Amino acid sequence: GLDFSGGMVVKGFNLVIAGVGGQGNVLACQIIGMAAVEEGWQVSAADTFGVSQRGGAVMSHLRLAQGRPCGPLIGAGEADILVGLEPMEAVRVLKRFGNRHTRVLVNTRPNYPLAVLSGTARYPAVSELLAAMCANCAAVVEVPADRLAAEAGSLLTQNVVMTGALAGSGWLPLGLASFEKVLRSLFTGAVLESNLRAFHLGVAATRECRQWAAAGG
């Protein structure tokens, strides 16, 4: 949580979403932020982009606070929660923004960069990446977001699966109804239905998927 100076302690959360271009970081951040606003939180958000249209790094900062708004950028080592849409990006971002209390949700399906696909670089085994995360935070929960998105009817909903996993984790004090209301405000028809399925599959996944107790836990 956050502890602001100036004589007033404000309850809050620092959340980082890490992925690559095309995975829907910005939409996931928008859904979570809008759900928080629904429940009366002050919300600040910022996005940083690499060469996102070519699969470059994309990172979203989301800060929730009560009492008064806070700046949008999270300082090094100050993330309470990391949502990793891609495992290697999750490791990279955790090393900068994580601490021994940080909790991690991670999509375990790699998104291979061009250098790996062309054979000029090696992508670590997912088991290596999970071990690196566990060494630097309090808990890691694996989410098979690609499989669940396919089950929901669209691979494009992996970001919403991960949003559902966060909602189901209980790590943020936000009700499922607030997320559902946001989804209904953003989508209609068949797209809404597939996103609602993806969201609820993510909620269920948090309760069923493997959680690793990590160094700080």
C-alpha positions as CSV (number, residue, x, y, z in Angstrom):
1,G,0.0,0.0,0.0
2,L,0.9,3.6,-0.2
3,D,1.9,5.9,2.6
4,F,1.9,9.6,1.6
5,S,3.8,12.1,3.7
6,G,2.3,15.4,4.9
7,G,0.5,14.2,8.0
8,M,-2.1,12.1,6.3
9,V,-1.8,8.3,5.6
10,V,-3.7,7.3,2.5
11,K,-4.6,3.7,1.7
12,G,-3.7,2.7,-1.8
13,F,-2.2,0.3,-4.3
14,N,0.5,0.5,-6.9
15,L,-0.1,-1.8,-9.9
16,V,2.1,-2.4,-12.9
17,I,0.9,-4.2,-16.1
18,A,3.8,-5.5,-18.2
19,G,3.6,-6.9,-21.7
20,V,4.4,-6.4,-25.4
21,G,2.6,-4.5,-28.2
22,G,-0.6,-6.1,-29.2
23,Q,-1.4,-7.8,-25.9
24,G,-3.8,-5.1,-24.7
25,N,-2.0,-3.6,-21.7
26,V,-3.7,-0.3,-22.2
27,L,-7.2,-1.8,-22.3
28,A,-6.6,-3.9,-19.2
29,C,-5.3,-0.8,-17.3
30,Q,-8.5,1.1,-18.5
31,I,-10.8,-1.6,-17.2
32,I,-9.2,-1.9,-13.8
33,G,-9.0,1.9,-13.4
34,M,-12.7,2.3,-14.4
35,A,-13.7,-0.4,-11.9
36,A,-11.8,1.4,-9.2
37,V,-13.4,4.7,-10.0
38,E,-16.8,2.9,-9.8
39,E,-15.9,2.1,-6.2
40,G,-14.8,5.6,-5.2
41,W,-11.0,5.3,-5.6
42,Q,-8.8,8.1,-6.9
43,V,-7.0,6.7,-9.9
44,S,-3.9,7.8,-11.7
45,A,-2.5,6.0,-14.7
46,A,0.3,6.2,-17.2
47,D,1.5,4.1,-20.1
48,T,5.1,3.7,-21.5
49,F,5.7,2.2,-24.9
50,G,8.7,0.6,-26.7
51,V,8.2,-0.2,-30.4
52,S,4.7,-1.5,-29.5
53,Q,3.5,-2.0,-33.0
54,R,6.4,-4.5,-33.5
55,G,6.0,-6.4,-30.3
56,G,8.1,-4.0,-28.2
57,A,7.7,-3.5,-24.5
58,V,4.5,-1.9,-23.1
59,M,4.1,-1.1,-19.5
60,S,1.1,0.5,-17.7
61,H,1.3,2.1,-14.2
62,L,-2.0,2.3,-12.3
63,R,-2.2,3.9,-8.8
64,L,-5.3,3.7,-6.6
65,A,-5.6,6.0,-3.6
66,Q,-8.1,7.1,-1.0
67,G,-8.2,10.6,0.3
68,R,-6.4,12.5,-2.4
69,P,-5.0,11.7,-5.9
70,C,-1.4,10.7,-6.4
71,G,1.0,11.1,-9.3
72,P,0.7,8.4,-12.1
73,L,4.2,7.0,-12.1
74,I,5.3,4.3,-9.7
75,G,8.8,4.6,-8.3
76,A,11.5,1.8,-8.5
77,G,10.7,-0.9,-6.0
78,E,7.3,0.3,-5.2
79,A,4.9,-2.0,-7.0
80,D,2.4,-3.9,-4.8
81,I,1.0,-6.0,-7.7
82,L,2.5,-6.9,-11.1
83,V,0.2,-8.3,-13.8
84,G,2.5,-9.9,-16.4
85,L,0.9,-10.5,-19.8
86,E,4.2,-11.9,-21.0
87,P,6.6,-13.8,-18.8
88,M,10.0,-12.4,-19.8
89,E,8.6,-8.8,-19.6
90,A,7.2,-9.7,-16.2
91,V,10.7,-10.6,-15.0
92,R,12.2,-7.5,-16.5
93,V,9.7,-5.2,-14.9
94,L,9.7,-7.0,-11.6
95,K,13.4,-6.5,-11.2
96,R,12.9,-2.7,-11.5
97,F,9.6,-2.1,-9.7
98,G,9.1,-5.1,-7.4
99,N,10.0,-5.8,-3.8
100,R,9.7,-8.7,-1.4
101,H,6.1,-7.8,-0.8
102,T,5.1,-7.6,-4.5
103,R,2.5,-10.2,-5.7
104,V,2.6,-11.4,-9.3
105,L,0.0,-12.7,-11.8
106,V,1.7,-13.9,-14.9
107,N,0.5,-15.3,-18.3
108,T,2.8,-18.2,-18.9
109,R,2.6,-18.2,-22.7
110,P,5.8,-16.5,-24.2
111,N,5.5,-13.9,-26.9
112,Y,8.8,-14.5,-28.8
113,P,10.7,-11.4,-30.1
114,L,12.0,-11.3,-33.6
115,A,15.6,-12.1,-32.5
116,V,14.4,-15.4,-31.0
117,L,12.2,-16.3,-34.0
118,S,15.2,-15.7,-36.3
119,G,17.5,-17.8,-34.2
120,T,19.9,-15.0,-33.1
121,A,18.8,-15.0,-29.5
122,R,17.6,-17.4,-26.8
123,Y,14.4,-17.2,-24.9
124,P,14.7,-18.6,-21.4
125,A,12.6,-21.6,-20.3
126,V,9.4,-20.5,-18.6
127,S,10.5,-22.4,-15.6
128,E,13.6,-20.2,-15.4
129,L,11.5,-17.1,-15.6
130,L,9.2,-18.3,-12.9
131,A,12.2,-19.1,-10.7
132,A,13.5,-15.6,-11.3
133,M,10.2,-14.0,-10.3
134,C,9.9,-16.2,-7.2
135,A,13.3,-15.0,-6.0
136,N,12.2,-11.4,-6.1
137,C,8.7,-11.1,-4.7
138,A,6.1,-12.5,-2.3
139,A,3.9,-14.7,-4.5
140,V,3.6,-15.8,-8.1
141,V,0.3,-17.1,-9.7
142,E,0.5,-18.7,-13.1
143,V,-2.4,-18.1,-15.5
144,P,-2.8,-19.9,-18.8
145,A,-4.4,-16.9,-20.4
146,D,-4.0,-18.1,-24.0
147,R,-5.9,-21.3,-23.4
148,L,-8.6,-19.6,-21.4
149,A,-9.0,-16.8,-24.1
150,A,-9.4,-19.5,-26.7
151,E,-12.0,-21.1,-24.5
152,A,-13.8,-17.8,-24.3
153,G,-13.9,-17.6,-28.1
154,S,-11.1,-15.1,-28.9
155,L,-7.4,-15.1,-28.4
156,L,-7.6,-11.3,-28.3
157,T,-9.2,-11.6,-24.8
158,Q,-6.0,-12.7,-23.0
159,N,-5.8,-9.3,-21.4
160,V,-9.3,-9.6,-20.1
161,V,-8.6,-13.1,-18.8
162,M,-5.7,-11.6,-16.8
163,T,-8.0,-8.8,-15.6
164,G,-10.4,-11.4,-14.3
165,A,-7.6,-13.2,-12.6
166,L,-6.7,-10.1,-10.8
167,A,-10.3,-9.5,-9.8
168,G,-10.6,-13.0,-8.5
169,S,-7.3,-12.9,-6.6
170,G,-8.7,-10.6,-3.9
171,W,-5.5,-8.6,-4.0
172,L,-7.5,-5.5,-4.8
173,P,-10.6,-4.5,-2.9
174,L,-12.8,-4.3,-6.0
175,G,-16.0,-6.2,-6.5
176,L,-16.7,-8.4,-9.6
177,A,-19.8,-6.4,-10.3
178,S,-17.8,-3.2,-10.9
179,F,-15.6,-5.0,-13.5
180,E,-18.7,-6.4,-15.2
181,K,-20.3,-2.9,-15.4
182,V,-17.2,-1.5,-17.0
183,L,-17.1,-4.3,-19.6
184,R,-20.8,-3.7,-20.4
185,S,-20.0,0.0,-20.9
186,L,-17.1,-0.8,-23.3
187,F,-18.4,-3.6,-25.5
188,T,-21.7,-4.8,-27.0
189,G,-23.0,-7.9,-28.7
190,A,-20.8,-10.9,-29.4
191,V,-17.6,-9.0,-28.4
192,L,-19.2,-8.3,-25.0
193,E,-20.1,-11.9,-24.5
194,S,-16.6,-13.2,-25.3
195,N,-15.1,-10.7,-23.0
196,L,-17.4,-11.5,-20.1
197,R,-16.6,-15.2,-20.6
198,A,-12.9,-14.4,-20.6
199,F,-13.2,-12.3,-17.5
200,H,-15.1,-15.0,-15.5
201,L,-12.6,-17.7,-16.7
202,G,-9.8,-15.5,-15.4
203,V,-11.7,-15.1,-12.0
204,A,-12.0,-18.9,-11.7
205,A,-8.4,-19.4,-12.8
206,T,-7.0,-17.5,-9.8
207,R,-8.6,-20.0,-7.5
208,E,-7.5,-23.1,-9.5
209,C,-4.0,-22.2,-10.9
210,R,-0.7,-22.9,-9.3
211,Q,0.6,-20.4,-6.8
212,W,4.3,-20.3,-5.9
213,A,5.2,-19.1,-2.5
214,A,8.1,-16.8,-3.2
215,A,11.1,-15.4,-1.3
216,G,9.3,-12.5,0.4
217,G,6.1,-14.5,1.2
